[in-house]
C-alpha cells in the first residue's frame, strides 16, 4: 500500500502522485455508496491501482472540486476585462471562511493602473502583486508559490496563462492547452489539474469554470460573514452590540470605521450585499 496526492481526477480515473511516480487509479465502489468523491488535492492510500482511503482534508471546494489548498491566487485584470469587485470580495470571503489565504495578482497595468483598486486589498491585509510585461514582480510571485499548494482563479482574458508560462516555462504546453480550451468557450469540463513546481508545491489550474461557481456552491451564514472580512476584526470586538449586523446600526464600530475611512466603502458595500443574500437563505438550504 502506498500514499500519495491526487493531482488530477477525470473520467473516473484518479492520478496519484506518490513522490516517485504518478499512478492512474480507480476508486473503491464503497465511496460511491457513501456518496464520497475523491478530489484533486486529496491525500490517499492506494493499492493495486485502487484508491483505498481518503485521508482527512483540511479544506475543500465543491466547484471547482479541490482539497487541501494553502492559498488561492486571484488573477485580476485592471482592464479588458474590467474587474468585478463584488464577485472578487465574495470569493475572498469564501477563502477566509475556509482558512485559505487569498492573494491577488493584478495584470494589464500597462492599460490601466491597478494600484487604484489594489491598494484597497493591500490596506485590508492581502498580498497584492502588480504584473506587467517586463516581469518586475515575477520573482516575488514565484517565491510566493513555491512550496505551497495554490489554486489559480481567473476569468478568460486576464493573462493567467501568460503569467504561468513566464513563471514556469516547463508548463507552457499544458497551460497553453488550457488557455485554448477556455478561448473556445468549452465550459463543460470540471476537472482540476495540479502541476508540480520545480522547488516544491503545486499550482492547481481550473479549466472551463466560471469563478462565480465558488460563491454559488459555498454558503456563508450571515452571522459568520463579518469574520470573513479581515479588516473588520478590530472593530467587531469594539462594537457595542453582540448581534450587530455591521451595516447601518448607530454605534456600530464597523460602520464608524467606514465613515472614518479606515475600512474602504467598496469592501463594506460588498459585505452588505452579501449579508442581504445570506439573510434570504433558509436553514434547510444550508
C-alpha positions in Angstrom: 0.0 0.0 0.0 1.3 3.5 -0.9 0.4 7.0 0.0 0.1 10.0 -2.4 -1.8 13.0 -3.5 -4.4 13.1 -6.3 -3.2 15.6 -8.9 -5.9 15.0 -11.5 -9.4 13.4 -11.5 -11.1 12.8 -14.8 -13.4 10.2 -16.4 -13.4 8.0 -13.3 -9.6 7.9 -13.0 -7.6 9.5 -10.2 -3.9 10.2 -10.9 -2.0 9.9 -7.7 1.5 11.4 -7.3 3.4 9.2 -4.8 6.5 11.3 -4.9 8.4 9.0 -7.3 5.7 8.3 -9.9 2.1 9.1 -10.9 -0.3 6.1 -10.9 -3.7 6.1 -12.6 -6.2 4.6 -10.1 -9.9 3.8 -9.8 -11.8 4.4 -6.6 -13.3 1.8 -4.4 -17.0 1.2 -5.0 -17.8 1.9 -1.4 -17.0 5.6 -1.9 -20.0 5.9 -4.3 -22.3 4.1 -1.9 -21.2 6.5 0.8 -21.6 9.5 -1.6 -17.9 10.4 -1.2 -16.0 11.7 -4.1 -12.2 11.8 -4.1 -11.0 15.3 -5.1 -7.9 16.7 -6.7 -5.5 17.6 -3.8 -6.7 14.7 -1.6 -4.1 12.6 0.2 -5.0 9.0 -0.3 -3.7 5.5 0.2 -3.7 3.2 -2.9 -3.3 -0.5 -3.5 -3.3 -2.3 -6.8 -4.2 0.9 -8.7 -7.2 1.5 -6.4 -7.8 4.4 -4.1 -8.4 2.7 -0.8 -8.7 5.5 1.7 -9.1 9.3 1.6 -7.2 11.0 4.4 -8.8 13.9 6.4 -9.0 17.1 4.4 -8.0 20.5 5.9 -10.3 22.3 3.4 -12.1 21.8 0.2 -14.1 23.5 -2.6 -17.1 21.9 -4.3 -16.8 23.9 -7.5 -14.1 23.7 -8.6 -13.5 20.3 -6.9 -10.2 20.7 -5.0 -8.9 19.9 -1.5 -6.0 20.7 0.9 -5.2 24.1 -0.5 -2.8 26.6 1.1 -3.8 29.6 -0.9 -5.8 31.0 -3.8 -4.2 33.3 -6.3 -6.8 35.5 -7.9 -5.5 36.8 -11.3 -7.4 40.0 -12.0 -7.0 42.4 -14.9 -7.1 46.1 -14.3 -8.9 46.4 -17.7 -10.1 44.3 -20.6 -12.0 42.7 -18.9 -12.9 45.1 -16.2 -12.8 43.6 -12.7 -15.9 42.7 -10.8 -15.2 43.7 -7.2 -18.3 42.2 -5.7 -17.5 38.7 -7.1 -13.9 39.1 -6.0 -14.9 40.1 -2.5 -17.4 37.2 -2.4 -14.7 34.7 -3.3 -12.2 36.2 -0.9 -14.8 35.8 1.9 -15.2 32.1 1.0 -11.4 31.7 1.3 -11.4 33.4 4.6 -14.1 31.1 6.0 -12.1 28.0 4.9 -8.8 29.5 6.2 -7.2 29.5 2.7 -5.0 32.6 2.2 -6.2 34.8 -0.7 -3.6 36.6 -2.8 -4.0 38.9 -5.8 -2.1 39.3 -9.0 -3.2 42.3 -11.0 -2.4 42.2 -14.7 -2.6 44.6 -17.6 -1.2 47.5 -15.6 0.1 49.0 -18.8 -3.5 49.6 -19.9 -4.8 50.9 -16.5 -3.0 51.4 -13.2 -4.2 48.5 -11.0 -3.0 50.3 -7.9 -6.2 52.3 -7.9 -8.0 49.3 -6.5 -5.1 47.1 -5.5 -4.4 49.4 -2.6 -7.8 48.6 -1.2 -6.8 45.0 -0.7 -3.3 45.8 0.4 -4.8 48.0 3.2 -7.1 45.1 4.2 -4.0 42.9 4.7 -3.8 40.9 1.5 -0.7 40.4 -0.6 -1.1 42.1 -4.0 1.3 41.7 -6.9 1.3 44.0 -9.9 2.1 42.1 -13.1 3.4 43.8 -16.2 5.2 42.7 -19.4 8.7 43.4 -18.1 8.2 40.8 -15.3 9.3 43.0 -12.4 7.2 41.2 -9.8 7.6 37.7 -11.4 10.2 36.6 -8.8 8.0 37.7 -5.9 5.1 35.7 -7.2 7.3 32.7 -7.9 8.6 32.8 -4.4 5.1 33.1 -3.0 4.0 30.0 -4.9 6.9 27.6 -4.3 6.4 25.1 -1.6 2.7 25.9 -1.5 -0.5 24.3 -3.0 -2.1 27.2 -4.9 -5.4 27.3 -6.7 -5.4 29.8 -9.6 -8.6 31.6 -10.3 -9.1 34.0 -13.2 -11.5 34.7 -16.0 -10.6 34.3 -19.6 -8.5 37.1 -20.9 -6.9 38.3 -17.6 -3.5 36.9 -18.5 -3.4 33.9 -16.2 -1.8 31.5 -18.8 0.7 34.2 -19.8 1.8 34.6 -16.1 2.1 30.8 -15.7 4.2 30.4 -18.8 6.6 33.1 -17.7 6.9 31.7 -14.2 7.1 28.0 -15.1 8.3 27.6 -18.8 8.2 23.8 -18.4 4.4 24.0 -18.1 3.9 26.1 -21.3 2.3 23.3 -23.3 -0.2 22.3 -20.7 -1.2 25.8 -19.7 -1.4 26.7 -23.4 -3.9 23.8 -23.9 -5.9 25.1 -21.0 -6.0 28.6 -22.4 -7.1 27.3 -25.8 -9.9 25.4 -24.3 -11.1 28.4 -22.4 -10.8 30.5 -25.6 -13.0 28.1 -27.5 -15.7 28.5 -24.8 -15.7 24.9 -23.7 -17.1 25.3 -20.2 -18.4 21.8 -19.5 -15.3 20.2 -18.0 -14.9 20.5 -14.3 -11.6 18.7 -13.7 -8.8 20.4 -11.8 -5.2 19.5 -12.5 -2.3 20.1 -10.2 1.1 20.8 -11.7 4.2 20.1 -9.6 6.5 23.1 -9.2 10.3 22.9 -9.6 11.0 23.9 -6.0 8.1 22.1 -4.4 4.4 22.7 -4.2 1.7 22.6 -6.8 -0.2 25.1 -8.9 -3.8 23.9 -9.5 -5.4 25.3 -12.6 -9.1 25.1 -13.2 -10.1 24.9 -16.9 -13.6 25.6 -18.0 -15.4 27.0 -15.0 -16.8 30.4 -14.0 -15.3 32.0 -10.9 -18.8 32.7 -9.7 -19.3 29.0 -9.1 -17.2 29.1 -6.0 -19.5 31.6 -4.4 -22.6 29.8 -5.7 -21.8 26.5 -4.0 -20.1 27.8 -0.8 -22.6 29.2 1.6 -21.6 31.6 4.4 -24.2 32.3 7.1 -25.0 35.9 7.7 -23.8 35.8 11.3 -20.4 34.4 10.1 -19.9 36.9 7.3 -18.3 39.8 9.1 -15.5 37.5 10.3 -14.7 36.8 6.6 -13.7 40.4 6.1 -10.4 40.6 7.9 -10.3 44.4 8.1 -13.5 44.3 10.2 -11.9 42.3 13.0 -10.6 45.0 15.4 -13.9 46.9 15.1 -16.1 43.9 15.6 -14.5 43.4 19.0 -15.2 47.0 20.0 -18.8 47.0 18.7 -21.5 47.9 21.2 -23.9 45.3 20.0 -23.4 41.5 20.1 -26.0 40.9 17.4 -25.0 43.8 15.3 -25.2 43.3 11.5 -22.5 45.9 11.0 -24.4 47.6 8.2 -26.3 50.7 9.4 -26.6 50.5 13.2 -25.9 53.6 15.1 -22.9 53.0 17.4 -21.6 50.2 15.3 -17.8 50.5 15.2 -17.5 48.9 11.8 -19.8 51.5 10.3 -17.9 54.2 12.1 -14.6 52.8 10.7 -16.1 53.0 7.2 -17.2 56.6 7.8 -13.7 57.5 9.1 -12.0 55.9 6.0 -10.4 53.0 8.0 -12.5 50.4 6.0 -12.9 51.0 2.3 -16.5 51.8 1.3 -16.3 49.3 -1.6 -15.5 46.4 0.7 -18.2 47.4 3.1 -20.7 47.6 0.2 -19.8 44.1 -0.9 -20.3 42.9 2.7 -23.7 44.5 2.9 -24.8 43.0 -0.4 -23.5 39.5 0.6 -25.3 39.9 4.0 -28.6 40.6 2.3 -28.1 37.5 0.1 -27.2 35.3 3.1 -30.3 36.6 5.0 -32.5 35.1 2.3 -31.1 31.6 2.6 -33.4 29.2 4.5 -31.9 26.9 7.1 -32.8 23.8 5.0 -30.9 25.3 2.1 -27.7 25.4 4.1 
